[in-house]
């Protein structure tokens, strides 16, 4: 790595105190701090290693990608990832009760801990073909970017720190988390941060692809499975019964119209009817119909507004279908909460956010603050400093069968994560 010329002649960085400061001191120039940090011989070496390691990273990426990790079935990938982490030289590697892979790198302090996390799971169900295929300069496979590449980034950061002999004040906890996607509902990180769990003072989540984005806002979501039930019957002989599918289709239309007003007023928000189902046959009045709905915003009030119009839309549609029937029992609707991701914001002046922005500038990019739904949602909602950084490279088609990733300047994300991690953990005295 060719370090910027402005680094020449810079003295040693001041080492971290015995505790992690949550907020940056107003007179601290984080850009100068990062330049000093990067000038340290061991950090220079670690940054060089971060670049060099990309030459062999592809084989790790392909191997991990081709180990299926569907929701609630991440154990095979977790076992292999644990072996890989141990091979980096980390002495304390384990798999916890829910399947998270944990590897602690002990610092010189009194137990303060910075966690760096990438999720093991993908959105794809069991049986999905996850064979990696190469076309041109791209690697194609479901989950190859989101978030298998994030796991490889953790491996490279750990290797670079170990091989360069970087010693930090705070402990570093490497985490391969389960249950980040879909109905996993962040179960791995919820377990990690449970009362009585391992100490975590700050968290860096690796997710998404940008080398300039610093996610400091947790995009909250609330997910419901709405089920409409009725008596069901024959499509000819029982015509006139209240039909759950008709009701839910009407409810979806009413909700789409009302929710559009919500998302166009107030804080940014989104909604999605992602899955629908029900019925037994084309010639049967269905006895049930269901839909799964996702409501999102960084503002919990907006999520509440979306939920209100969803409930009102379902109630209206079910009432209209019941009044239109000429026989049989009335329809009923049930709401089941299947996901609830908390929202929140880490203030821009927080030290971790300032460090992430300074590192981004140091590496030649203009930082942009943003919002996303990641493992960082949980610590942010709990009042812990947390950010999400990109996994690097170039990619596309996330959550699609045609997902792809390419190693374009992939080392930058590794260097960025490494520098932010060491800046937040502090160098040992």
N, C-alpha and C positions, 0 to 999 in steps of 0.2 A: 504493500500500500504506500502510495506517495502522500505523505502528510502535508497539509498546507504549509506554505513558507512562513506564515505568521507564527508557527509553533516554535521556530528556531529561537533558542536562548531563553525560553520560558522556564521559570523555576518550578520547584516542587509544589504540588497541591497540598493544602492543609488537610490533614486527616480528619475523619469523622469523629464526633464526640460519642459518648457512650449511649446516646439515644438518638432515634431518628426524628428530625424536626419535620413537622407536618407542613409548616408554612415557610416560604422563603423569606429571609430577612430583606427588607426593602432596599438596603444598601448593598446587597450581594449581586454582583454581576455574574449571572449563571453562565453566560457565554464565555467569560474569562475563566470561570471555574472549569468548564468542560475543556477549554483549550489546555489548561494546566494538567488536567487529568489525562488527556490524550498524549501529552508530552512525556509522561512517566515511562521509563523503559519497559516495564512489564506490560503496560497497557498498549504501547506501540507494538510489542510482540503479539499480544492477544488480537489486536486489530489486523495484523498481517496474517495471523493464523485464520481468522474469520474469512478472509479472502481465499486463502489457499485451500481451506477445507471444502470449498464448493466443488473442487475438482472431483471429489469422491462422494459428494452428497447425493448424487443421483441414484446410486445403488441403494442407499438407505431409503430414499423416497419411494422407489419402486417396490422394495420389499415390504415396507409398512403399508403402502396403498393396497397391495394385493392380499393383505390380511383383512378380511371383512370385519367391520366394526359397526353393525347396525345398531339402532337405538336399543338399549338394555342388553346388549350382547357384545360388549367391548373386550371381554376377558382375554381372547387370543391375542389381540393386538397389544393389550396392556402387558401381557407376559413378555412379549418380544421387546416392547419398548423399554421395559424395566431392565432387560438384559443389555440393551444398547446403552442405557444410561450408566449401568455399572461398568461397562467397557470404557467409558470416558474417564474413569478413575474416581468417580464419586463413591465413597465408602458406605453410605447409608441409603440403600434403595429398598423400598417396600411397596406393597400393594395393600391399601386399607380395606375396610369392611365393605365399602360400596364399589370398589374397583379402581379408585384413583391410584395412579403411580406416583410415589413420593420419593424424592431424593434430596437429602439435606447436605448442604456444603457449609460446614460450621465456620463461623467467623470468630474474631478475637473478642467480641463484646460479650454482653451478658444475656444473649438470647433473642435480641431484636431480630426480626425476620422479614425479608422481602421475598415474596413468592413470585415466580414467573411461570405462567400457565399456558398450555395449549391443550385443546380438547381432543380426545381420542376418537370420539364417535363421529359418524357421518349421518346424513339424513336418509340414506338409502336402506331399504328393507333387506332382510335376509334373502339370499338367493340372487341378489344383483351381481352381474358380472363386473368384477373390479379389476380385470386384466388391464395392465397398462399397455397402451399402443403408441408408437411413435409415428408422427407424421410431420415431416419437415423438422423444424426446430422445437416442436411442441410435444409434450407428453399428455395423452388423453386417458382419463379414467375417472369414474365417479369418486369424488372425495379427494382427489390428488392435491388440490389446492386447499380446500376447506375440509379438514384442517391438517391433513397429513404433512403438508409442508411446514406448518407450525411446529409439529413435533420434531422435524429435522432441524429447524432453527434452534430449538432447545438443546438438541444434541451437540450442535456446532458451538453454541455459546458455552456449554459445559466443558467441551473439549478445549476450547481456546483458553478459558480461565485456568483449567488444570495444567495444560502444557506450558502456559506462560507463567505459572506460579503466582497468579494474582491472589492476594489475600485481602479479604474485606473485614470490616468491623462487624456488620450485621451478618447473621446467617442468611444464606440463600436457599430457598426451597423450590426445587424444580418439580412441577406438577403436570402430569398427563391426566386430565380430568375426564370423567364420564358424564354423560347426560347433559351436554350443552345444547344439543339440537332438539328441536321439536318438543315432543311430549316428555323428553328427559327433564325439561323445566329446570335446568341448572342444578340438578340433584347432586352432582359431584362437588361443586363449590359450596353448595348449601351445607353438605356434610363436613367439608373441610373447615368451614367457618362456624361450625356448631359450638355451642357452649361446651367447654371441656376439650375441644379439639386442639390441634397444634397451634402455636402462636403465629399469627400473621399480622404484621404492622402496616404493610403496603403490598400492593399487588400490581403486576404488569401482565396483562393478558395479551397473547399473540393470536390475532385473528384479522381477517381482511388483508388486502393486498397492497395498500398504499405505503410508500416510504415517506410521505409528508404529513399524513393525517395523524393527529393525536386525539384519540377519543376520550373525552373527559365527561361526557354526558351519557347516562345509561338510558337507553330507549326501552321504556317499560312496555309490557304487553300483557293482555288478559285474554285467555283463550277459553271458549265455551263449546261444549257439545250440546246442541239443542236437539231434543228428540220430541217429535209429535206422535202420539199414539191414538189409535182408534180401534173399532171392532174388527175391521177387515172383512172381506167376503169375496164373492164372485163378481167379476166385472160386468156381467149381464144380469144375473139373478139378483144381485144386491146393489145394482146401480141406484144411486140416491143416498147411499151411506156417505158420511163425512170422510173425505179422503186426506190422509196426512201429507201425502206428497203435494197435492194441490195447495194445501194450507202453507206448507213450508216454502213452496215456490213463490206464492204470493207474499209471504213474509220476507223472503229474500229481496223481492222487488221493492217493497215498502222500505226495508232497511237501507238498500242502496240509495234510494232517493233522499231519505232523511240523513243518512250518514254523510252524504256529499256536502250537506249544509254545514255539518260539524267540522269536517276537515278543511273547509274553506273559510272558517272563522276561528280565531284563536290560534293557539300554538300548533305547530305542525303535527299531524296525526295521519294514521292510515287505517284501513280496515280490509279484510279479505275473507271471503267465504272459500275455504280451501279444499274441503272434502264434503261430499254428500253421499247419501246411501239410503237403503231401505227397500221394503217390499220383498215379495217372494216370486212373483211371476208376472209376465206381461198381461195375463188375463185374470189378475186378482186385484181387488181393491186392497192396497197395502194396509197392514196393521200398524206399521210404523214408518217413519221417515226421520232422518237425522242429518245434521250439518255441523261442521266444525268451523268456528269463526275466530279470527285473530284480530284483536284491537290493539293499536300501538300509538304511543306518544311518549315524549320525555316529560310531559305534563300529566300528572295523574288525574287532574280535573277533566282533561280531554278524554281520557280513557273512560272516566265515569259518564261523560256525556254520550259517548258511543255506546256504552252498555245500556243506558237509559233508552236510547232510540231503538236499540236491538230488541229489548224487552217489549217496548211499546209496539213495535212492528209485528212481533210474533203474536202478541195478545190480540191485536187488531185482525190479523189474518185468520187466526184460529176462531175468533168470534164470528167472523164473516162466513167461514166454512161451516161452522156449527149452525148458524141461522139458515144457511142454504140447504141443509140436508132435509130429507123428507122421511127419514126413518133411522132407527138405530141410536146407539149411544153417542154422546158428544166426544169430540177430540179433547185431549189434554196435552199440555206442553211442559217439558221438564228442562231445566238448565243445569248442566253439570260443569263445574269449573275444572278444566283439564290443564291449565297452565296459568301461572301468575308471576311474571317477571317484574321485579321492582324497578322503579325509575329513580333518578337523582342526578346530581351534578357535583363534580369536584371543582372547586373554585379555581379560576385561572391562576391566581396568585399562589396556589399550593406548590410547595417545593417540587413535588414529583412532576407536576404539569410543566412547571418552568424548566426543569431539567430536560424533559422530553422535547420541549420546543427548542431549547438551546442545542441539544444534540442533533436535532433535525437540521438546524441552520449550519452547524459545524460540518455536517456531511454534504452540504451544498443544496439543500432543499428548503423551500419556504413552508414552515409549519402551518397547518390548518386544524383548528379545533373542530370536533365533530361529535355526532351521536351515533350509537349503535347498540345492538342487543348482543351482549357477549357475557362470558364468565365474570367480567368486571362489574356487571350489574349488582351482584350480591354485596361485594364489599362497599361499593359506592352507597348503596341503600343503607348499609350498616354504619356509615360515617367513616370508613377507612379510605385513605388516599389510594386511588387506582386509576390506571389508564389502559387503553388498548392500543397496541402498535401493530403494524402490518407484518406479514410473514415474508414479504419480498418477492422478487421476480415479477413475471407478468402472467396473467391468467384470465380466465373467463368461464362462463357457463356454470357458475357455482350453483349447487343444488339441482343440477341437470345431468343427465346421463352422458352428455357430450362435454363435460367439464374438462378443462385443459390447464396446463401450467408450463411455463418456459423459464429457463434460468437467466433471465436478462438482469444483469447487475444484482443478482440475488444476495451477494455478500453484504450489500448496503444495509439490508434489514437486520442481518446478524450483527453487524457492527453497531447499528443503532440500538438494538436491544441490549447488547453487551455494555455499551457506554451508559445507557440509562440505568441499567441494573447496578453497575458499579458506583455510579454517582449517587444513587439512592441508598445503597448499602454502605457507602463510604469505604475508603481504603484503610486497612489496618495500620495502627501505629508502628 
